């Protein structure tokens, strides 16, 4: 729930209404079909940050956002794996190039002697 529940109750309005954390609209719990026991549980646990109540519209929106974030995280992991492979390949190529340079330098010195 939201800290504004307490101020709502102090103003003497219906104890079974609250402000949605996401869209900041006020809803009656009856209209949103929230059981009074659930509402009272949420009110009694306002200090628990992981407990939030969302209206139906915000629930769909938040679920869509969470799915998009998870999809982006998976894509980022794949890109990081590909980058690791590219860096590993580049390091291997650099070792070969360094070895060739050393061999060329050594060969050049041998020819001078």
Phi and psi in radians as a Rosetta constraint file:
Dihedral C 1 N 2 CA 2 C 2 CIRCULARHARMONIC -2.292 0.35
Dihedral N 2 CA 2 C 2 N 3 CIRCULARHARMONIC 2.633 0.35
Dihedral C 2 N 3 CA 3 C 3 CIRCULARHARMONIC -1.085 0.35
Dihedral N 3 CA 3 C 3 N 4 CIRCULARHARMONIC -0.297 0.35
Dihedral C 3 N 4 CA 4 C 4 CIRCULARHARMONIC -1.312 0.35
Dihedral N 4 CA 4 C 4 N 5 CIRCULARHARMONIC -0.159 0.35
Dihedral C 4 N 5 CA 5 C 5 CIRCULARHARMONIC -1.076 0.35
Dihedral N 5 CA 5 C 5 N 6 CIRCULARHARMONIC -0.762 0.35
Dihedral C 5 N 6 CA 6 C 6 CIRCULARHARMONIC -1.053 0.35
Dihedral N 6 CA 6 C 6 N 7 CIRCULARHARMONIC -0.787 0.35
Dihedral C 6 N 7 CA 7 C 7 CIRCULARHARMONIC -1.186 0.35
Dihedral N 7 CA 7 C 7 N 8 CIRCULARHARMONIC -0.555 0.35
Dihedral C 7 N 8 CA 8 C 8 CIRCULARHARMONIC -1.106 0.35
Dihedral N 8 CA 8 C 8 N 9 CIRCULARHARMONIC -0.781 0.35
Dihedral C 8 N 9 CA 9 C 9 CIRCULARHARMONIC -1.190 0.35
Dihedral N 9 CA 9 C 9 N 10 CIRCULARHARMONIC -0.613 0.35
Dihedral C 9 N 10 CA 10 C 10 CIRCULARHARMONIC -1.172 0.35
Dihedral N 10 CA 10 C 10 N 11 CIRCULARHARMONIC -0.488 0.35
Dihedral C 10 N 11 CA 11 C 11 CIRCULARHARMONIC -1.348 0.35
Dihedral N 11 CA 11 C 11 N 12 CIRCULARHARMONIC -0.117 0.35
Dihedral C 11 N 12 CA 12 C 12 CIRCULARHARMONIC 1.470 0.35
Dihedral N 12 CA 12 C 12 N 13 CIRCULARHARMONIC 0.244 0.35
Dihedral C 12 N 13 CA 13 C 13 CIRCULARHARMONIC -1.418 0.35
Dihedral N 13 CA 13 C 13 N 14 CIRCULARHARMONIC -3.098 0.35
Dihedral C 13 N 14 CA 14 C 14 CIRCULARHARMONIC -0.974 0.35
Dihedral N 14 CA 14 C 14 N 15 CIRCULARHARMONIC 2.284 0.35
Dihedral C 14 N 15 CA 15 C 15 CIRCULARHARMONIC -1.251 0.35
Dihedral N 15 CA 15 C 15 N 16 CIRCULARHARMONIC -0.165 0.35
Dihedral C 15 N 16 CA 16 C 16 CIRCULARHARMONIC -1.892 0.35
Dihedral N 16 CA 16 C 16 N 17 CIRCULARHARMONIC 0.886 0.35
Dihedral C 16 N 17 CA 17 C 17 CIRCULARHARMONIC -2.496 0.35
Dihedral N 17 CA 17 C 17 N 18 CIRCULARHARMONIC 2.693 0.35
Dihedral C 17 N 18 CA 18 C 18 CIRCULARHARMONIC -2.714 0.35
Dihedral N 18 CA 18 C 18 N 19 CIRCULARHARMONIC 2.912 0.35
Dihedral C 18 N 19 CA 19 C 19 CIRCULARHARMONIC -1.650 0.35
Dihedral N 19 CA 19 C 19 N 20 CIRCULARHARMONIC 2.369 0.35
Dihedral C 19 N 20 CA 20 C 20 CIRCULARHARMONIC -1.329 0.35
Dihedral N 20 CA 20 C 20 N 21 CIRCULARHARMONIC 2.346 0.35
Dihedral C 20 N 21 CA 21 C 21 CIRCULARHARMONIC -1.077 0.35
Dihedral N 21 CA 21 C 21 N 22 CIRCULARHARMONIC -0.647 0.35
Dihedral C 21 N 22 CA 22 C 22 CIRCULARHARMONIC -1.359 0.35
Dihedral N 22 CA 22 C 22 N 23 CIRCULARHARMONIC -1.008 0.35
Dihedral C 22 N 23 CA 23 C 23 CIRCULARHARMONIC -1.710 0.35
Dihedral N 23 CA 23 C 23 N 24 CIRCULARHARMONIC -0.197 0.35
Dihedral C 23 N 24 CA 24 C 24 CIRCULARHARMONIC 1.145 0.35
Dihedral N 24 CA 24 C 24 N 25 CIRCULARHARMONIC 0.383 0.35
Dihedral C 24 N 25 CA 25 C 25 CIRCULARHARMONIC -1.533 0.35
Dihedral N 25 CA 25 C 25 N 26 CIRCULARHARMONIC 2.676 0.35
Dihedral C 25 N 26 CA 26 C 26 CIRCULARHARMONIC -1.658 0.35
Dihedral N 26 CA 26 C 26 N 27 CIRCULARHARMONIC 2.385 0.35
Dihedral C 26 N 27 CA 27 C 27 CIRCULARHARMONIC -2.306 0.35
Dihedral N 27 CA 27 C 27 N 28 CIRCULARHARMONIC 2.546 0.35
Dihedral C 27 N 28 CA 28 C 28 CIRCULARHARMONIC -1.444 0.35
Dihedral N 28 CA 28 C 28 N 29 CIRCULARHARMONIC 2.406 0.35
Dihedral C 28 N 29 CA 29 C 29 CIRCULARHARMONIC -1.106 0.35
Dihedral N 29 CA 29 C 29 N 30 CIRCULARHARMONIC -0.542 0.35
Dihedral C 29 N 30 CA 30 C 30 CIRCULARHARMONIC -1.122 0.35
Dihedral N 30 CA 30 C 30 N 31 CIRCULARHARMONIC -0.698 0.35
Dihedral C 30 N 31 CA 31 C 31 CIRCULARHARMONIC -1.156 0.35
Dihedral N 31 CA 31 C 31 N 32 CIRCULARHARMONIC -0.580 0.35
Dihedral C 31 N 32 CA 32 C 32 CIRCULARHARMONIC -1.639 0.35
Dihedral N 32 CA 32 C 32 N 33 CIRCULARHARMONIC 0.044 0.35
Dihedral C 32 N 33 CA 33 C 33 CIRCULARHARMONIC 1.026 0.35
Dihedral N 33 CA 33 C 33 N 34 CIRCULARHARMONIC 0.776 0.35
Dihedral C 33 N 34 CA 34 C 34 CIRCULARHARMONIC -1.698 0.35
Dihedral N 34 CA 34 C 34 N 35 CIRCULARHARMONIC 2.134 0.35
Dihedral C 34 N 35 CA 35 C 35 CIRCULARHARMONIC -1.099 0.35
Dihedral N 35 CA 35 C 35 N 36 CIRCULARHARMONIC 2.496 0.35
Dihedral C 35 N 36 CA 36 C 36 CIRCULARHARMONIC -0.960 0.35
Dihedral N 36 CA 36 C 36 N 37 CIRCULARHARMONIC -0.646 0.35
Dihedral C 36 N 37 CA 37 C 37 CIRCULARHARMONIC -1.118 0.35
Dihedral N 37 CA 37 C 37 N 38 CIRCULARHARMONIC -0.686 0.35
Dihedral C 37 N 38 CA 38 C 38 CIRCULARHARMONIC -1.158 0.35
Dihedral N 38 CA 38 C 38 N 39 CIRCULARHARMONIC -0.792 0.35
Dihedral C 38 N 39 CA 39 C 39 CIRCULARHARMONIC -1.014 0.35
Dihedral N 39 CA 39 C 39 N 40 CIRCULARHARMONIC -0.819 0.35
Dihedral C 39 N 40 CA 40 C 40 CIRCULARHARMONIC -1.168 0.35
Dihedral N 40 CA 40 C 40 N 41 CIRCULARHARMONIC -0.618 0.35
Dihedral C 40 N 41 CA 41 C 41 CIRCULARHARMONIC -1.080 0.35
Dihedral N 41 CA 41 C 41 N 42 CIRCULARHARMONIC -0.811 0.35
Dihedral C 41 N 42 CA 42 C 42 CIRCULARHARMONIC -1.118 0.35
Dihedral N 42 CA 42 C 42 N 43 CIRCULARHARMONIC -0.718 0.35
Dihedral C 42 N 43 CA 43 C 43 CIRCULARHARMONIC -1.098 0.35
Dihedral N 43 CA 43 C 43 N 44 CIRCULARHARMONIC -0.668 0.35
Dihedral C 43 N 44 CA 44 C 44 CIRCULARHARMONIC -1.305 0.35
Dihedral N 44 CA 44 C 44 N 45 CIRCULARHARMONIC -0.173 0.35
Dihedral C 44 N 45 CA 45 C 45 CIRCULARHARMONIC -2.190 0.35
Dihedral N 45 CA 45 C 45 N 46 CIRCULARHARMONIC 0.619 0.35
Dihedral C 45 N 46 CA 46 C 46 CIRCULARHARMONIC -1.046 0.35
Dihedral N 46 CA 46 C 46 N 47 CIRCULARHARMONIC -0.494 0.35
Dihedral C 46 N 47 CA 47 C 47 CIRCULARHARMONIC -1.318 0.35
Dihedral N 47 CA 47 C 47 N 48 CIRCULARHARMONIC -0.174 0.35
Dihedral C 47 N 48 CA 48 C 48 CIRCULARHARMONIC -1.486 0.35
Dihedral N 48 CA 48 C 48 N 49 CIRCULARHARMONIC 1.866 0.35
Dihedral C 48 N 49 CA 49 C 49 CIRCULARHARMONIC -1.123 0.35
Dihedral N 49 CA 49 C 49 N 50 CIRCULARHARMONIC -0.444 0.35
Dihedral C 49 N 50 CA 50 C 50 CIRCULARHARMONIC -1.375 0.35
Dihedral N 50 CA 50 C 50 N 51 CIRCULARHARMONIC -0.164 0.35
Dihedral C 50 N 51 CA 51 C 51 CIRCULARHARMONIC -1.661 0.35
Dihedral N 51 CA 51 C 51 N 52 CIRCULARHARMONIC 1.974 0.35
Dihedral C 51 N 52 CA 52 C 52 CIRCULARHARMONIC -2.310 0.35
Dihedral N 52 CA 52 C 52 N 53 CIRCULARHARMONIC 2.576 0.35
Dihedral C 52 N 53 CA 53 C 53 CIRCULARHARMONIC -1.987 0.35
Dihedral N 53 CA 53 C 53 N 54 CIRCULARHARMONIC 2.293 0.35
Dihedral C 53 N 54 CA 54 C 54 CIRCULARHARMONIC -2.141 0.35
Dihedral N 54 CA 54 C 54 N 55 CIRCULARHARMONIC 2.500 0.35
Dihedral C 54 N 55 CA 55 C 55 CIRCULARHARMONIC -1.204 0.35
Dihedral N 55 CA 55 C 55 N 56 CIRCULARHARMONIC 3.014 0.35
Dihedral C 55 N 56 CA 56 C 56 CIRCULARHARMONIC -1.058 0.35
Dihedral N 56 CA 56 C 56 N 57 CIRCULARHARMONIC -0.719 0.35
Dihedral C 56 N 57 CA 57 C 57 CIRCULARHARMONIC -1.134 0.35
Dihedral N 57 CA 57 C 57 N 58 CIRCULARHARMONIC -0.781 0.35
Dihedral C 57 N 58 CA 58 C 58 CIRCULARHARMONIC -1.190 0.35
Dihedral N 58 CA 58 C 58 N 59 CIRCULARHARMONIC -0.590 0.35
Dihedral C 58 N 59 CA 59 C 59 CIRCULARHARMONIC -1.048 0.35
Dihedral N 59 CA 59 C 59 N 60 CIRCULARHARMONIC -0.783 0.35
Dihedral C 59 N 60 CA 60 C 60 CIRCULARHARMONIC -1.146 0.35
Dihedral N 60 CA 60 C 60 N 61 CIRCULARHARMONIC -0.774 0.35
Dihedral C 60 N 61 CA 61 C 61 CIRCULARHARMONIC -1.084 0.35
Dihedral N 61 CA 61 C 61 N 62 CIRCULARHARMONIC -0.819 0.35
Dihedral C 61 N 62 CA 62 C 62 CIRCULARHARMONIC -1.136 0.35
Dihedral N 62 CA 62 C 62 N 63 CIRCULARHARMONIC -0.671 0.35
Dihedral C 62 N 63 CA 63 C 63 CIRCULARHARMONIC -1.103 0.35
Dihedral N 63 CA 63 C 63 N 64 CIRCULARHARMONIC -0.731 0.35
Dihedral C 63 N 64 CA 64 C 64 CIRCULARHARMONIC -1.077 0.35
Dihedral N 64 CA 64 C 64 N 65 CIRCULARHARMONIC -0.764 0.35
Dihedral C 64 N 65 CA 65 C 65 CIRCULARHARMONIC -1.120 0.35
Dihedral N 65 CA 65 C 65 N 66 CIRCULARHARMONIC -0.782 0.35
Dihedral C 65 N 66 CA 66 C 66 CIRCULARHARMONIC -1.076 0.35
Dihedral N 66 CA 66 C 66 N 67 CIRCULARHARMONIC -0.745 0.35
Dihedral C 66 N 67 CA 67 C 67 CIRCULARHARMONIC -1.083 0.35
Dihedral N 67 CA 67 C 67 N 68 CIRCULARHARMONIC -0.709 0.35
Dihedral C 67 N 68 CA 68 C 68 CIRCULARHARMONIC -1.121 0.35
Dihedral N 68 CA 68 C 68 N 69 CIRCULARHARMONIC -0.724 0.35
Dihedral C 68 N 69 CA 69 C 69 CIRCULARHARMONIC -1.105 0.35
Dihedral N 69 CA 69 C 69 N 70 CIRCULARHARMONIC -0.786 0.35
Dihedral C 69 N 70 CA 70 C 70 CIRCULARHARMONIC -1.083 0.35
Dihedral N 70 CA 70 C 70 N 71 CIRCULARHARMONIC -0.676 0.35
Dihedral C 70 N 71 CA 71 C 71 CIRCULARHARMONIC -1.141 0.35
Dihedral N 71 CA 71 C 71 N 72 CIRCULARHARMONIC -0.730 0.35
Dihedral C 71 N 72 CA 72 C 72 CIRCULARHARMONIC -1.155 0.35
Dihedral N 72 CA 72 C 72 N 73 CIRCULARHARMONIC -0.651 0.35
Dihedral C 72 N 73 CA 73 C 73 CIRCULARHARMONIC -1.100 0.35
Dihedral N 73 CA 73 C 73 N 74 CIRCULARHARMONIC -0.733 0.35
Dihedral C 73 N 74 CA 74 C 74 CIRCULARHARMONIC -1.120 0.35
Dihedral N 74 CA 74 C 74 N 75 CIRCULARHARMONIC -0.746 0.35
Dihedral C 74 N 75 CA 75 C 75 CIRCULARHARMONIC -1.120 0.35
Dihedral N 75 CA 75 C 75 N 76 CIRCULARHARMONIC -0.693 0.35
Dihedral C 75 N 76 CA 76 C 76 CIRCULARHARMONIC -1.118 0.35
Dihedral N 76 CA 76 C 76 N 77 CIRCULARHARMONIC -0.726 0.35
Dihedral C 76 N 77 CA 77 C 77 CIRCULARHARMONIC -1.026 0.35
Dihedral N 77 CA 77 C 77 N 78 CIRCULARHARMONIC -0.758 0.35
Dihedral C 77 N 78 CA 78 C 78 CIRCULARHARMONIC -1.102 0.35
Dihedral N 78 CA 78 C 78 N 79 CIRCULARHARMONIC -0.741 0.35
Dihedral C 78 N 79 CA 79 C 79 CIRCULARHARMONIC -1.119 0.35
Dihedral N 79 CA 79 C 79 N 80 CIRCULARHARMONIC -0.696 0.35
Dihedral C 79 N 80 CA 80 C 80 CIRCULARHARMONIC -1.124 0.35
Dihedral N 80 CA 80 C 80 N 81 CIRCULARHARMONIC -0.671 0.35
Dihedral C 80 N 81 CA 81 C 81 CIRCULARHARMONIC -1.117 0.35
Dihedral N 81 CA 81 C 81 N 82 CIRCULARHARMONIC -0.737 0.35
Dihedral C 81 N 82 CA 82 C 82 CIRCULARHARMONIC -1.131 0.35
Dihedral N 82 CA 82 C 82 N 83 CIRCULARHARMONIC -0.713 0.35
Dihedral C 82 N 83 CA 83 C 83 CIRCULARHARMONIC -1.115 0.35
Dihedral N 83 CA 83 C 83 N 84 CIRCULARHARMONIC -0.704 0.35
Dihedral C 83 N 84 CA 84 C 84 CIRCULARHARMONIC -1.051 0.35
Dihedral N 84 CA 84 C 84 N 85 CIRCULARHARMONIC -0.724 0.35
Dihedral C 84 N 85 CA 85 C 85 CIRCULARHARMONIC -1.134 0.35
Dihedral N 85 CA 85 C 85 N 86 CIRCULARHARMONIC -0.767 0.35
Dihedral C 85 N 86 CA 86 C 86 CIRCULARHARMONIC -1.068 0.35
Dihedral N 86 CA 86 C 86 N 87 CIRCULARHARMONIC -0.810 0.35
Dihedral C 86 N 87 CA 87 C 87 CIRCULARHARMONIC -1.105 0.35
Dihedral N 87 CA 87 C 87 N 88 CIRCULARHARMONIC -0.699 0.35
Dihedral C 87 N 88 CA 88 C 88 CIRCULARHARMONIC -1.104 0.35
Dihedral N 88 CA 88 C 88 N 89 CIRCULARHARMONIC -0.764 0.35
Dihedral C 88 N 89 CA 89 C 89 CIRCULARHARMONIC -1.093 0.35
Dihedral N 89 CA 89 C 89 N 90 CIRCULARHARMONIC -0.751 0.35
Dihedral C 89 N 90 CA 90 C 90 CIRCULARHARMONIC -1.103 0.35
Dihedral N 90 CA 90 C 90 N 91 CIRCULARHARMONIC -0.725 0.35
Dihedral C 90 N 91 CA 91 C 91 CIRCULARHARMONIC -1.099 0.35
Dihedral N 91 CA 91 C 91 N 92 CIRCULARHARMONIC -0.720 0.35
Dihedral C 91 N 92 CA 92 C 92 CIRCULARHARMONIC -1.082 0.35
Dihedral N 92 CA 92 C 92 N 93 CIRCULARHARMONIC -0.759 0.35
Dihedral C 92 N 93 CA 93 C 93 CIRCULARHARMONIC -1.126 0.35
Dihedral N 93 CA 93 C 93 N 94 CIRCULARHARMONIC -0.703 0.35
Dihedral C 93 N 94 CA 94 C 94 CIRCULARHARMONIC -1.103 0.35
Dihedral N 94 CA 94 C 94 N 95 CIRCULARHARMONIC -0.656 0.35
Dihedral C 94 N 95 CA 95 C 95 CIRCULARHARMONIC -1.098 0.35
Dihedral N 95 CA 95 C 95 N 96 CIRCULARHARMONIC -0.709 0.35
Dihedral C 95 N 96 CA 96 C 96 CIRCULARHARMONIC -1.130 0.35
Dihedral N 96 CA 96 C 96 N 97 CIRCULARHARMONIC -0.780 0.35
Dihedral C 96 N 97 CA 97 C 97 CIRCULARHARMONIC -1.093 0.35
Dihedral N 97 CA 97 C 97 N 98 CIRCULARHARMONIC -0.786 0.35
Dihedral C 97 N 98 CA 98 C 98 CIRCULARHARMONIC -1.041 0.35
Dihedral N 98 CA 98 C 98 N 99 CIRCULARHARMONIC -0.732 0.35
Dihedral C 98 N 99 CA 99 C 99 CIRCULARHARMONIC -1.101 0.35
Dihedral N 99 CA 99 C 99 N 100 CIRCULARHARMONIC -0.718 0.35
Dihedral C 99 N 100 CA 100 C 100 CIRCULARHARMONIC -1.136 0.35
Dihedral N 100 CA 100 C 100 N 101 CIRCULARHARMONIC -0.694 0.35
Dihedral C 100 N 101 CA 101 C 101 CIRCULARHARMONIC -1.099 0.35
Dihedral N 101 CA 101 C 101 N 102 CIRCULARHARMONIC -0.772 0.35
Dihedral C 101 N 102 CA 102 C 102 CIRCULARHARMONIC -1.088 0.35
Dihedral N 102 CA 102 C 102 N 103 CIRCULARHARMONIC -0.743 0.35
Dihedral C 102 N 103 CA 103 C 103 CIRCULARHARMONIC -1.126 0.35
Dihedral N 103 CA 103 C 103 N 104 CIRCULARHARMONIC -0.728 0.35
Dihedral C 103 N 104 CA 104 C 104 CIRCULARHARMONIC -1.139 0.35
Dihedral N 104 CA 104 C 104 N 105 CIRCULARHARMONIC -0.718 0.35
Dihedral C 104 N 105 CA 105 C 105 CIRCULARHARMONIC -1.114 0.35
Dihedral N 105 CA 105 C 105 N 106 CIRCULARHARMONIC -0.751 0.35
Dihedral C 105 N 106 CA 106 C 106 CIRCULARHARMONIC -1.141 0.35
Dihedral N 106 CA 106 C 106 N 107 CIRCULARHARMONIC -0.740 0.35
Dihedral C 106 N 107 CA 107 C 107 CIRCULARHARMONIC -1.112 0.35
Dihedral N 107 CA 107 C 107 N 108 CIRCULARHARMONIC -0.683 0.35
Dihedral C 107 N 108 CA 108 C 108 CIRCULARHARMONIC -1.145 0.35
Dihedral N 108 CA 108 C 108 N 109 CIRCULARHARMONIC -0.692 0.35
Dihedral C 108 N 109 CA 109 C 109 CIRCULARHARMONIC -1.205 0.35
Dihedral N 109 CA 109 C 109 N 110 CIRCULARHARMONIC -0.663 0.35
Dihedral C 109 N 110 CA 110 C 110 CIRCULARHARMONIC -1.114 0.35
Dihedral N 110 CA 110 C 110 N 111 CIRCULARHARMONIC -0.640 0.35
Dihedral C 110 N 111 CA 111 C 111 CIRCULARHARMONIC -1.227 0.35
Dihedral N 111 CA 111 C 111 N 112 CIRCULARHARMONIC -0.535 0.35
Dihedral C 111 N 112 CA 112 C 112 CIRCULARHARMONIC -1.245 0.35
Dihedral N 112 CA 112 C 112 N 113 CIRCULARHARMONIC -0.491 0.35
